[in-house]
Amino acid sequence: MSSIKKLAGQTVWYGASTIFSRFLNYLLTPYLTYKLTESVYGEMTLVYAAIPFLNTVFLYGMETAYFRYVQKDEHKSQIYSTAFISILSTTILFSFLMIVFNKQFAEIISIKEHPEYIVISALIIAFDAFSALPFAKLRQENRPRKFAFIRITGILLNIAVVYFFLSLCPSLVKKNPNSVVLLIYNKNFGVGYILVANVVQSFFQLAVLYREFFRHKWNFNFVLWKEIMVYSLPLTIAGFAGVINETFDRIMLGWWYPSTSEAVIRSQVGIYGACYKLSILISLFIQAFRMGAEPFFFKQSVQENAQKTYARVMKFFVITITVMFLVVALYLDVWKEFIRNEKMWVGLKVVPILLFANMFLGIYINLSIWYRLSRKTTPGAVITLIGAAITLIINYIFIPRYSYMACAWATFICYGSMMVISYFWGQKAYRIPYATKKLVAYLVIVAFLYFLHHFIIGIWKNYWFSIGLATIFTAAYGLFIVRIEKREFQKLPYIGKWL
């Protein structure tokens, strides 16, 4: 149980930074949906849908490769410098190509009027790529406090810059039409200022990590690099496919929504992008868990009874995300207030679908340990490519008819398929004694509670009745879990003494 406690501690620290920083960013949602029209919000959504795909290109699996190879004593002194020199070289090349072909990139993601957004995005991605390995090193060396400080401070700086350009500058110009602020402010730049704020954040993070660049002897081991590339390239393919599953649906919506009006298309993207944000609670936890779990799983692999530890981690993970599902799905009337543009509320029906899809994704990430522990990363690429194919096919066929609802269901089916395939394949290759029937039952129960709540509220639509019923259902599920898992909870610090 001490290993679980250690993972929980790391997840809390990495989660504190990741969740708090991203939740702060999430708090920008009401602000941005208030400040931006659906169409302009759609432009922002398209840009930020493309950035993760390009991040995968720039990093090509080097983070995971670093965690894998740093465990070997013969590679410890050279893995960091070899991987970083590789990223440095390719980032300079890729950034140059993005800047030179900015118009072509802008047209691909349906923002051809704003090629300057691509240039700014190139800077964001480059700075983030340079910071990736230093951040990975902090995680590997169990220095979550510094990690948390940099992440949180960076996002606070981001928010300050966004507020300066979108609120303070317009106010100053309104009071004084000849204000000196006009030297740096253009009211038509819109999304550009959000990207500029991201550049400031990314550069700040890179600058604060400067010590991580000078603590090593810089040398490049070509033989080691070739071995790393063999390991990381399948992960890169999986990364491409994974981004298609996670964010590329917004770009596909921009491609295939049946309208000749760019404003209408971007409005659909904006509505979907804003409502997608409401599924962020589970996404945040998955991201935080991933930060702590990746180095933990590799270290745990050499311990006795590692498989039992992985099974226990999965159990606590599923319990946590099912509770989060109820907290968001049953209280949707509360969460929707984060979207200040009521015209966007028409898309709220995608939220429960996306919440469940993200639960499937989180379970899949847990399951993926079986191939990440070996050098055979090809299965991960195969599974994720299958998911990407499902996403592309469903979106291509159904977006013209069902708009963003097709995107939501494609995400659900994609992650559900990946989860199932990974489970059966993994149990044959590296058996882990998951409490499968019990975990499936938990998923079915929360789905039933959601549909029951939705059915009852459909009969009597009353805000406070909805909240009260949601509270009863959530509390009942919590008590049910405590009763079923009492022995497990008794082993936990702080909580256990009350049981």
N, C-alpha and C positions, 0 to 999 in steps of 0.2 A: 504493500500500500504506500510505502515511502516513495516509490517511483511515480505513482499517481500524484502524490502530494507535490513532488518536484515539478512534474509537468503542469499541474494546476498553478503552481507559483509562477512558473515561466509564462504560462498563458495569461495570467492576471497582469504581469508586468508588460509583456508585449501587447496584451489586450488593452491595458490601460492606455498605452500610447496609441495603438491602432484604433481602438474603439473611440477613445476620447477625441483623437484628432479627426477621425472620419465622422464622428457624430457632430463635432463642431462644423465640419464641412457640410454635414447633413442639415445643420441649422441654417445654412445658407439657402436651402431649398425654399422655405417660405419667403425669404428676402428676394431671391432671384426670380421666383414665380410671380412675385409682386412687381418687380422692376422690369422684367422682360415679358414681351408678348409670347404667345405660344410658338409663333414662327421663329423668333430670335432664340427662344429657349431651345427650339429644335436644332438651330445652328450649333449651339453650344453642345448639345447632346451628340450630334454627328461628329464633332471634333474629338470629344472625349470617348467616343466609341472607337475611333481609329487609333488613338494613342496607345491603348494596351496592346493592340496588334503589332504596332511598331516597336513597343518595348520588348516584345518577344523576339523580334528580329535583332534588335540591338544586343540583347543579352544571351541569346541562343543557348539556354540551359546552363550557363556557367555557375549560377548560384547553387543549384542542386549538385553540380559536379564538385564544387568546392567542398560542400558538406560531406560528400562521399569520399573524396580523396584526402581530405585533411585528417581523416581517422587513421591513415596509414603513416607510420613513423618515417618511412623512407621518403614521403612526399611532403611532410609538414613544412619544411623550410622553403619549398619551391612552388607549391601549388598556388599560393596567393599571388606571387609576383608573375608567374606564368599566365594565370587566368586574367589578371588585371591588364597586363601588357596586350594580351589578345583583345580584350574589350576596348581598351584605349585606341588601338589601331583601327578596329572595325567601326567604332563609333564616329571617329573623325571622317571616315569614308562615307558611312551611311548618312551622316548629318549633311555633308557636302551635297550628296545626291538629292536629299529632300529639299534643300534650299535652291539648288539649280532647277529642279523640276517641280517647283512649288505649284505652278498652274495646273500641271497634269494631276498631281496629288489632290488638289482642291476639287477638280472636276470629278475624280473618282468617288469622293465622299459627298458629292452633291452640294458643295459650297463654292462653286466656281467664281462667284463674285468676290470671294475673300481669300485669295492665295496667300496673303500676308499671315493668315492664321497658321498656315503650314510652316512658314519660316519660324514663327514663335514656338510652335509645337516642337520643331527640331531642336531648339535650345532646351526645352523642358526635358525631352527624351534623352538628350545627350548628358545633361547634368545628372539626371536620375540614373543613367547607365554607369557613369563614373562613380556614383555613390553606392551602387548595388553591392559590390563586394565588401567595402568597408562596413556597410550595415550587416551583411552576412557574417562578417568576422565578429562583430559585437554579439550577434546571436550565438555563434559557435562558442565564444569565450564566456558566455553567460554574463553579459554586461547589460542587462535590460534597462537599468536606470538611465544610462547615457542614451541608449536607444530611445527610450521614452521621452527624455528631455528634448532631443533633437526633433523628433516627430511632432510633438505637441507645439513646441516653439515655432516650428516651420509653418504649421497650419494656422496658428494665431497671426503670424506675419502675413500669410496669404489672405486671411479674412480682413485684416486691417487695410491692405492694399486694395482689395475689392471694394470695401466701403469707401475708401478715399476717392476712387475714380467714379463709382456709380452713385454716390450720395453727396459727399463733401464737395467735389469739384462742380457738379451742376448747381449746388446751392451757392457757391462762391461766385460762379459766373452769372447766376441770376441776380445777385446783389450788385455785382460790378461787371458789366458787359466787357470792360477793357482789362479785366483781371489778368495778372501775370500767369495765372493757372492755365490760360489758353495756350501757353507755349508747350504744354504737355498734355492737354486735354482736347479731345474731339468727341462731341456728343454722338457721332455716328459710328464710333469705333466699337461700341457695344461689347460683344463677346471677346474682342481683342484684349480688353482690360482684364477680363477674368483670366485669360491666358498669361498676360503680363504678370499678374499676381502669382500665378503658378511658377513662372520663371524665377521670380524673386524667392519663393519658397525653396525651389530646387537648388538654386545657387547658394542660398544660406546653408542648407543641409550639407552641401558639398564642402563649403568653406569650414564649417565646424568640424568636419571629419578629417581635416588636413593632417593631423598627427598619424592617422592610419596609413598615409602615403609615404611617410618618411621613417617608419619603424622597421623597414625591411631592406634587405639587399636586393636590388632589382636585377634579376637575371631571368632569362627565358630558356626553359628546358623544352626543346623541340620534341623530343621523344615523349615526354609527359604530356605535352600539348596535344599530340596526335591521339594518345590514349584517352585524354579528356574529351576530345571531339567525337571519338567513336561512341563514348558514353552519352554525351550531351545532345548529339544531333537527333536521335529518336525523341528525346525530351523536347527538343525544339519543334519537331513536327507535331508532337502532342500539344505543345504550347500554342502553335498556330491554330490547331483544331479547337483547343480549349477556348481561345479568344473568340473564334467564330461562334462557339456556343454561348459565351458570356456576354459579349457586347456587339458582335457584328450584326445582330438582328436589326439594330437601329439603322445601320447603313443599308441593309437589305430593304428595310421599310422605305427608305429614301429612294431606292432603285425601282421598286416594284409596286408601290402604291399607285393605283390607277387614276392619276390626275395630271393635267398639263400645267397646273398652277404650282409653282415652287413654294409659295406661301402656304398652300393647303397641305402639301407634302410635309413641309417642315413643322406645321402645326400638329399633324399626326405623330411625327417623331417626338415633338415636344411633350405632347400629352402622355405618350408611352414612357418617355424618359422620366418625367416627373412622377408618374405613378410607380414606376419601377423602383424609385427611391424609397418607397414605403416598405419594400421587402428588405431594406438595408440592415435591419436588426440582426437577422439570421446571417446575412452576408458578412457583417462586421465580426460576429463571433467566429465564423468559419475562418476569416482572414487572421484573426488573433490566434485562434487555435493552430492554424497552419504555421504561423511564425514560431510558436513554441514547440509544436510537434515535430517539425522536420528535423532539427538537430537532435531532439529527444529520441525519436524513433531509431535513428542511426546509432546513437550511443547505447540505447537499450538492447539492440540486436545481439550484443555480445554477452548479455546477462542471462542467467538461468531463468527459465520460465518466461521468456520474452513474449511468447504467444498468449499466455494468460493475461499478461499486462496489456497487450494490445486489445484483447477482448473486453477487458474491464474499461479501458479508455473508451472504446466504442459505446459501451452501455451508458456511461455518464454523458457522453457526447449526445447520444440520441435523446436521452431524458431532457437535457438542456435545450436542444433545438425544438423539441415538441412543445415545451412550455413557452418558448419564444414565439412559436407559431400561433398559439392561442392568444398570447398577449397582443399580437398585431392583428390577426384575422378577426378576433371577436370584438376588438375595440377599434375597428376601422373608422367608425364615426368620429373618434377622437383624433386618430392619426391623420385623417384627411385634411385636418385644419392646417397641417404643415404646408399644404399646397394652397397658397393664398389666392390663386386664380381659379375661381369656381368653375370656369369653363373646362378646366382640366379634370374635374371630378368625374366626367363621363367615362374616364378610363380606369376607375377604381376596381372594376370587376376583374382586372388582370392580377390584382395583388395576391389573393389567396393561391392562385395557380403558381405564381412566381415564388411565393413562400415555400410551397411544397417542392417546387423544382430545386430551390436552394437547399432544402433539407436533403434531397437526393444527392446533390453535389457534395455536401459536407460528408455524407456517409461514404460516397465514392472516394473522397480524399483519404478517409480513414482506411478504406479497403486497399488503396493503392500501395500500401506499405509492402505488400508481397513482391512487387516487381522493383520497387525503389531500393530494396535492400540488396538486390543482386545487380550485376552489371547488365542484365538483360532488360533494358528499358524499352525494347521494341513493343512489348505488350501494351504499355501505356500509350504509345503512339497509335497502335491499332485500335484500341478501345476509344480513344478520343477522336480518331478519324471517323469511326463509325458514328459517334455522336454528332460530329460536324456534318456528315452526309445526311443524317436525319434532319438536322437543323436546316440545311440548305434546301432539301427536297420539300419539306413541309412549308417553309416560308415561300419558296418559289411558286408552289401550287396554290397556297391559300391566302397569301397577303393581298392579291388583287381582289379577293372577295371579302375577307374578314379583317383586313388591316392589322392592327397591333394585337388583336386576339390570336391571330395565327402565330405571331412571335412568341406570345406567352405559352401557348400549348406546345409549340415546337421546343421551347426550353424545357418544359415539363417532361415531354416524351424523351428528349435527348438525354437528360440527366438520369431519368429513370432507367433507360436502357443501359447507359454506362454503368450504373450502380449494379444492376442485375448481372451483366456480363462479367464485370470485375469480380463479383462475389463468387460465381461458379468457377471461373477460370482460376482465381486465386486459391480457392479451397483445394483445388487439385495440385497446384504448384507449391503452396506453402500454407498448410492447414492451420487455421486459427479458430479456437473454440468459441465463436460468437454465440450469444444467446439469441439466435436468429428468430425463432418463433415469438419470443417475448418482445423483441424490438419491432417486429412487423406489427404485432398487436398494438404497441404504443402508437405507431403511425396511423393505424386504422381507427383507433379510439379518438385521436384528435381530429381526424377527418370527419368522423361521425358527429363529434361535438360541434364542429363548425357548421355542418349541414343542418343539424338540429336547430342551432341558434338562428341560422339564416331562414329556416322554414318558419320558426315561431315568430321572428321579427317581421316576416312577410305578412303574417296575419294581423299583427298589431304593431304598427310602426310608431314607436315612441322612444325618444332618445334615452331617457333615464331608465326605462324598462330594459332597453338593449344593454346598457352599461351594467345594470344589476344582474341580468341574466348571464352576461359574459363573466362577471365576477364569480357567480355561483359555479359556473362550469369550470372556470380556471382553478378555483379553490378545490373543487371536487376532484379534478384530475391530479392536482398536487398532493392531496391527501391519499389518493389511490396509489400514486407512485411511492410515497413514503411508506405506505403499508406493505406494498409488494417488495420494495427494495430496502426494508428496514435494516437488515444485517449489513448491507453495503454502506448505508448512511451512518451506521453506528461506528464504523471504522474511520470516518472522516473527522478531522480536527474541528473543534468548535461546535459543529452541528451534532456530531455523535453523542456528546454528553447530554443533549436534550432528548435523546431517543432511548 
